């Protein structure tokens, strides 16, 4: 059995349609492509696993020790925003605090925001300097909870 490392990662296109971004969940790697799908460059991380061990044991194809990295993305004309979940696949074990990493469209790191909770989606208001995040409900009632983080220092 084979699992493509791209299958479950976020993919998006720059608002002006000039670049496509693909991020991976099981490796800490971001790839940027042209609209014609030519690979332009990769953003790689020193602490990315070389070869995560999944699908090696038929009884447990995706072990709970597997780390989830990039699961959400927001793309603007100015920046690439990626949510690094930093948790094991069992969702309960947080390896490190979740964070939003920000990169320029040339692949240069711009900012890193450590979050105080896991989020289920996010959007960025660059004009006013806020990141809005929807969080998982912490009660049995199914209601949305939105948090606002100040990110104005990246302008």
Secondary structure, DSSP 4 states (H G I P E B T S, - for coil): ----TTTTS-EEE-TTSS-EEEE-SSS-EEEEE-TT--EEEEEE-TTS-SS---SSSGGGSS-TTPEEEEEEEEE-SSEEEEEEEEEETTSS-BSS--EEEEEETTS-EEEEEE-SS-EEEEEEETTTTEEEEEE--SSSS---EEEEEE-GGG-
